[in-house]
């Protein structure tokens, strides 16, 4: 990224990611959003939303607005577009579902691939050099009919570059590995943990199990606790087609109704998954801990385990709540230690931010019949704390220098928040009646946690948490360690989910080489940084796909409830209306200013409210409000509410 425009006013060339509005104009944010370049439609030069572009700056206007034009597209964010196939004047074309795609796509008749007019399809652009002409493409896949559940979910995944179908050669390689099973040769050099009490705790609908916990009482009164992670790198070997495919996918994707795995099912649900009552190969972090969670010794290496029990979070929670049941003693001690680890994290600077996770109950046809938020109990937090412990200690261990060994590692890093964004957050909180103090331009973690504690039972909790999260930098992968601000860790990595995250596979390989005193050639270091960048991008694309699937199902849910009454919270106030989030379903919609017909309302930006001129009726951010569903637009993914 080039230097700041302010610091180098003579610099006319900038690189950045372009955001296209639904009006077909573009903006590029520079330096984390401090400076914005506006790009008129005629200067887009075929750039699409999310593309990385090279911008030429125009002379600055008197009003301070900085304009520019795209002179080169460095990287396309999308490989293709989903939409409905149409025909007019003997010409076939795609109308993209993506409202930020400002051009229809021409489809030559010999590139229809059997698709018919009116079907929802996925199209790859094959030619678009002239910005004055529409792009030309070919149909890669027929998805179904518009608004069909499967067609819409598959469209969301494909647009973000995730395909549920694996190439035949990848499936063949996975099947060969699965059929080979676990041999005596695989086990002989591993620490044998099969006689130690071991179990997994996962969501009730989980199909793959990355991690297991083992527990043993030691004669000295301490505990041996093992965090055992599927040894994916034993099966997915460097240089194989399977590894290249995993690298390309980068991550598994979790839509509302399906998982698009990083690895074929023969591995993800089979030989790599830590299923109960079978031997499995693992990479482990084993600790001797006392009852306060203090680490007295640690060991890292390859193991073989045998899971005695597959718990769901709910089943393990019931054992804790009832104070009886299978492995109660083990779960109870683990839970107590996890709470000590949590307290220690907060003392050392971790920030306590939790957001509600929206879940759906769907019919067999995929129609949402209920929306609810996932409850996080002690067992969720128990697993989280031990995974954090393993991730942190592996990163710390890998950062210890051995003569002639190591030197490169993949960290999970989280930078300090942007100070301008922090000032905006402080002003936002002040308008809501919350005063926070700054230290060196940053809200100290203890101050942040005190605020989060105050809003724990407030109707504004989710909205304020969202505002805080938007202020934060994004956590990414990097070979350059700067620590993890949100967790308060100096060293952190991702070691615990190699079935569904490619960086974890890399971490396992690097740890294995480190343990075996194998040096990593310096010329290879750049490759690991590139893998880190690619994985960070794929993670964002997966997150975008997951959010898009949730939003689509929320709109679909409300589309069948027109006229029904709800109660929600005002989560946003703008000059064009009020944003409302339903308390139970978390479905957010808008009450448009033009639909407030009992008075003429004016917008008060500072007061985050609107007020009626005659009635003086006031609607303010955070207010509870009763409303009815007016409309739900499945194409625009928007919901309109109105006050009744």
N, C-alpha and C positions, 0 to 999 in steps of 0.2 A: 504494500500500500504506500502511496506517495505521502510526502509530508503534508501538514496542514496548509490549507490555502492561505490562512492568516499569516503563517510563518514564512511561506514562500509564495508571495502574491504573483511572482512572475512565472510560476509553474503552471502550464496550461494543460498538462496531460494527467489524468487521474484514472485509476482503476477501481472498480467497485461492483457491487451487486445491485442490479436495477430492480426497482419495484414499479410495476405497471398498475395504474388505477383502472377502474371499470370504464372510465371515460377515454382510455387509450393514451394517456400521457404518462411520462415516467419521472421517477426521482431516484437519485443515487445518494445514499448517506455516506458521509466520510467521517473517519475517526470516531466510530461508535455512535454516530447520530448527531454530533455537534454541528456539522455543516451539511447542507442539503443542496444538491444540484438538480434543477428542474429541467426536464427534457420534453419539448413539445413533440406531438405525434409525428410531424414531418421529419424530425431528427432522430427517430428511433432506429432507423436503418435495419429493420427486421428483428430488433432485440425483443425478447419476450420476458415475462415476469420471472425473476430469479436468476437470469443470465448474469454471468460475470463479464463485464464490458470495459472497454477502453474508451474514455470520454475526453473530448476536446472542449475546453472551457471557452465560452463566449465572453466578450467584455461584460463586466458587471453592470447591471442597470442602476439607475439613480435611486430606485427604491430599495436597493440592497440585494435584490434577488439575483442569484447566480444561475445562469442558464448554460446549457452545453449540448453537445451532440455526440451520438455514438459513432465512433470511427472504426471500431473492431469488436467483434464478439469473441471473447477469449474462451468461454465455456458455456454450453447450453445446459440449463437446469433441468430440462425435460427431454426425454427421448421421444415422447409422443403425446397425443391428446385423445381423450374419450369424448364421444358426442353422438349425435343422431345424424344418420346419413339421409340427405335430401337430394332432390333432383329438380332442376329448373332449366328450361330451354335446352333439353338434351344433355345437360351438364350435371355430373354428380359432385356433391361437395359435403363436407362435414361441418356441422354447426357445433363448435366445441362447448362442452359443459362448463369449462373454466371461463368464468366471466371476465377474467383478465387477459384472455387471448382475444385480441382485437380484430382478428381476421378469420374468415372461414377458410377451410382447406380444400382445394380442388382435388378430386379423386378421378384419375383417368379410368375409363371403363374396364381396361385390362388389369387394373389394380384393385378391383372390388373384392376379390377373394371370396366370391359367392355371397356377399352381403346384399341385403335388399333394403330399399328405401323405407325409412321409419325405424330401422333397427339401431340399437346402441352398439357402437363399434369402437375399436381402438386403432388409431392411425399414427403412422410414423411419417414425419415430414422428410421428403427425399430431395426437394429442391426449393430453395427460397433465397435467391441472390438479389433480386430486384424488389426493393421495398414498395414500388408502385404497383406491383402485381401480387396477387394472392399466392400463398405457398401451395406447392403440389405435394401430395402424399400418397401412401398406399395403405390399405387396410391390413393390419397384422392379425386382428382377432375380432370375431363376432361375439359380443358379450350377451346379447339377448334383447329384450324390449326395454325402453325407458321406464324407469320406476320399479322394475323388477329387482327384488332384493339382491340376488346374486350378481346381476349385471352391474348394479351400482357399487357394490362392495369391490368387485373385481376392477371396476373402472378406477376407483380411488387408489387401489394398490398399484395398478399398472402405470398410472400417471406419475406416481412417485418412484417408479423404476423397480417395483417388487413383483415378481412373478411366482405364483404358487407351483408352477411346473418346472421340474428339473430336466436338463438335457439327458437323453438316454445314456450317454457314456458316464455321467455322474451317478445315475441310479445303479448302473451296472457295477461301478466301483464300490458303492455303498453296500450293495447286496453281497459282493464278494467278502468284504470286511465282516459283515454281519454273520455270514455262514461260517467263517473261520472261527468265530467264538473266542473264548479265552483259553489259552494253552498254558501248560506248566512253564514253558519258556517265558511267557509274558509275566508270570508271577514270581519267578525265582529270585530276582534281585530287588524285590519290593518288600517293604515292611508289612508284615501280615497283621491286619487289624480285624480279622474275621471273627475272633472270639470276644471282641469288645462290643458292648451294647451300642447299637447304632440305629438311627432312625432319620427319616426325612419329614419335614413339615412344609407343606405347599398349599396353594389354592385348591379347592375341592375339585375344580375342573382341569387341573394341570395334567399334562400328558408326558412332559419331560421333566426330569429331576436332576438339576445341576449339582445340588449340594446336599450333604448329610452331616449330622452331628453325631459324634461318639462321646461316651461318658464313662469315666472309671474313677472310683474312689481310690486314693492312694494311701499307703500305710501311715504316712506322716500327717494325715488329715487334710491334705490338699486334694485337688481334682485334676485329672488328665482329661482335657477337652480337645477333641479333634474336629477340625472343619475340613471335610473331605469333599473335593471338587472333581467332577467327572474329568478323566484324563483324555480329553478330546485330542490333544496333540499326539498321543500315542497312535491314534487311528488316522487323523488328518495330517499327513506328512508333507513337509515342505517340498514344493516342486511338483506335486501331483495335481491332476485336474480337479480333484475334490477340494484341495486347498485353494486353488485359483477361484473356484466357484464361491467358496466361503468368504474369501477376501472381497470378491465382487459384491456379494450380498451385504456383507458387513454386519448384519444384525437380523434377528427375527422380528417380525412385525405382528402386533396384536390389535386386530380390528375388533369390532364389537361382537362378531360371531365366529371369528376364525383366527388361526395363527398361520402366518406364512413363514415357515422355518428357514433358518440359515443353512441347516443341514438336512439331508433326506431323512425320512421317518425311520428307516432302518438303523440310523445312528441316533437321531435326536430322541426317539421314543424307545429305541431298542438297546443296542450294545453299549452306548454311552450313558444312557439314562440310569440313575441309581435306583432301580426298581427294587421292591422288597423281596426278600427270600432268594436272591441270586447274588453270586459273586460279581463284583465290578472293580475295574481298575480306576484308581483315583490319584490325584495330586493333592497332598494334604499339608495343612498347617496345624501342628499339634502343640498344645500349650499345657504347662503346669501352672494352674491358677490357685490362688487362695480364695476365701469367701468374699473378699473385697474386689476381686477381679484383677489383682496385681499379678503381673507375669513373672514367674520365678524361673522358668526355662521355656525354650521353644525349639521346635524341630520342623524343617521343611523337607519334603521329599515325596517320592512315588510310593503308593501303598496299594493294597487290595483290601476291600471291605465287603461286608455282607449285611445289608440293611435288614433289621429285625421287624421294622414297622414303617408303614407309610401313613403318616398322619396328615389330615387336612388341618388348616388353621383352626377351624371350628371344633374339630374332634380333640385336638391338643388343648384348646382353651377350656373345653368341658372338663377334661381331666384336672386341669388346674383349679377351675371353679368348684368342682365337686370334692376336690382334695382326695381323690381316689381314682383308681384305674391303672391301666398298663403304663409303666414307666413314670408314675407320678413323682417318685422321689427324684429321679433324674431331671424331669421337666421343672420341678419346683426349684431345685438348686440352680439349674441353668437360668431360670427366670430371675432369681435373686441376683445372680452375678450380672446378668444383662442389665438390670436396673442400676447396679453399681457402675457399670461401664458407661451407661447413659449419663449418669450424674457427672462422671469424670469428664466426658466429652464437653458437656455444657460449661463446666468449670474452666476448661481449657480453650473455650472460645467458639464452640459450635453454635450454630443458629438453629432454633427449633421452628422449622417451617413445614407444615403439613397441609396438603390440599385434598379436598374430598375427591374420591375416585368414583366416577359415574359408571354404573353397570345397568344392563338391560335384561329383562326377561322377554324372550322372543318366542313366537309360535314357530312351528316347523317350517312355515313359509318365510320366516324372517321378519314378521310384523311385530313391532314392539308393543307389548301389552302392559308393561310396567317399567318405570325408571326409578332407580334407587341409588343411594350412595353406599359404598363399601365401608363396613365397620372395621377399624383397626384395633385389635385386642392385644393383650400382652404377648401372645405367641407370634404375632406379626413383628412386634418390636424385638422380641427375643432373637429371632432369626436375623433381623436387620443388624442388631448389635454384634453378633458373632461374625457376620459377613464383613462388617466394617472393620472389625478387629483383624481378621485375616488379610483383608486388602491393605490395611495400613502397615501391618507388620511385614508383609512381603515387600512392600515398597521401601520400608526402612532397611530391611535386610539387603535388598538389591542396591541400596545407595551406599553401602559400606564398601570401600575400595579394597580390592585384592590386587596385589602386584601382578600386572600383565593380564588381568581378567576383567570382564565386565566393561564398563564405560558407557554403555547405552542401555536405556530402559524406556518402557512406555508408561508414562504417568497419566493419572487422571487429575487435571488441574482446574482450578477455579480462581480467576483473578479477582482483585478488589473491584468494587462497583465504581462506575464512572462518577466523578464528584459532581458534575452538573446534574446527573440524574438523581443523585442523593439529595441535592438542594431542592429539586422539584418534589421529591418524595416528602421531605421535611415540610415544605409549604403545603402539600396536599394533606398531610397528617394534622398540621396546625389548624387548617380549615375545619377539620373534623373534631377538633378539641383535644388532640394528643400532642404533647410537647416532648420532643426528643432532643438530646444534646449531641453535638458532633465533636469528634476528636480527630484532628488532622484531616478534616473533610469527610470522615466516615462515621457512620453510626456504630459505636462499639457494640460488640455482640451481646454483652450483658444488658445494655440499653434496649437493643432490639428484642431480646427474649422477654424483657419486662413488658414491653409493648404488646408482644404476641400473647403473653399471659393475660393482659388486661382485656383483650378482645376475644378470648377463648370462647365465651358464650354470647358474644355480640352478634347480631344479625349481619354486621358488616365484616365479620371475620374473613370469609372467603375473598371478598373484594379487596380488603386491605392486604391480605396475604398475596393476592395476585399482583397488586401494585408493588409490593416489596420484591416479589420474584422478577417482575419486569425491570426493576432497577438493577438487579444483579447481572453480572456478566454470566455468560453461558459456560457451563463446565464442558471441557473438551479433552481430547487425548493429545499428548505431546511428549517428545523426548526431552524437552527442556522443562525442568521442574521449577514451579513457582509456589507450590503448596496448594492447598484446597481451602479457600476462604470460608465457604459455607459450613464445612465440617470442622474447621479449626485444626486441620492436620498439616504438618510440615511436609510429609510424604504420603502419597495416596496413589493407588492403582486400582485396576479392575482385574481381579484374579478368580472371582467366584462364579462366573456364568459363561463358560466357554461353549456350551451348547448353543447359546443364543447371542453371543457377542464375540466378534472376531478378535478384538484387541486382547481379550482374555486368553485366547489361544496363543497369541504372540507372547504375552507375559509368561505363560507356562514354558514356552520354548526358551525364553531368555533366562528364566529361573533355573531350568534344567541345565543349560550351558554353564551358568554361574556355579551351580552345585558341583559340576564335573570339571570346574576350572578350565573351561574352554573359552578362549578369547574371541571376541566379536571383531572382525576386521573393521577398521575405521571407515573404509570405503562403503561399508554396508549401512552405516549409521543413517545416511540420507534416506535409504529405503524405508527404515522404520519411521522416520518423520513423515514420509509420504503416506505410509499406511495409517498413521495417526490422523493426518488431515482427512484422508478419504473416509475413515471410520467416523470421524466427527460429523462429516457431511451426511453420511448414510444414517447416522443416529437422528439427525434433524429431520431428514426426509421420512424416516419411520414414524417419528413423533407427529409430524404434519399429517401423515396418512391416518394415524390413530385418532387424532383430533377431528379430522374430516369425517371419519366414519361415525364418531359420537355425535357430531353436529347434525349429520344427515338423519340419524335415527331420532334425535330429539325433535327435529322439524317434522319428521314422519309421524312421531307419536302425537304431537300437537295438531297435526293436520286432520286427525279423526276426532278431535275434541273441540271443534269450533263451537263457540257459545258457552262452553263450560267455565265455571267460576274457579278461581285460584287465589292464593295469597302469596305475595312475593316481596322482595326487597329491591329498592331502587339502587342499582349498581352503577349507574352512570347518568349524568345530566348534561345535555348539550342544547344548542340553540334549535335543533330540529326535533328534540323529543327526549323521552325518558327511557333508559334501558332498565328492564325489570327481569330479575331472576326468580323463578318459581322456587319456593322454599323446599319442596319435597323432591321434585324431579331435576332441579338445577337447569331447566330449560330457559334460556335467556331470549327475550324478545323486546320489541320496542313499542312504546305508546307514542305515536307521532304527535307533534305539536298541533298539527291541523285537525287531529281527532279529539282534541280537548275543546269541545264546543260550548262549554258553560261559561267561558270567559276568554279574554285575550291575555295570553301569558307572556311574560318577558323573562329572559334568561339572565341570571346573575352568576357570572363565572366564578367570582371570588367566593360567593356563598354557596356554590355548587347546588343551586336550586332554581326553580322557576316560580313566579308569583303572578296571580291573576290581578289585573288592574282594578276591576270592580269589586270582586269578592275578597281580594287579598288572600285567597287560598294559596297555600304554599306547598310545593313538593320538593323535598331535599334528599340528597344522597344519604342512603342508609334507612330511609323511612320504610315502614311496612305499608303495603298497599294492596287492596283487593282489585282484581281485574278479571276480564274474560278474554278468551282467545278469539281474535277477530279473523285472522288469516294466517296460513302457513304456505309459503312458496317453496316447493321442492326444488325448483330450478335455481333460485337465488340463495337457497338455504337460509331463509329468514322467516321469523315469526312476528306477526303484528298482534299486539294486545290493545285493549281499550278499557277505560274505567266505566263501570256500570253502577 
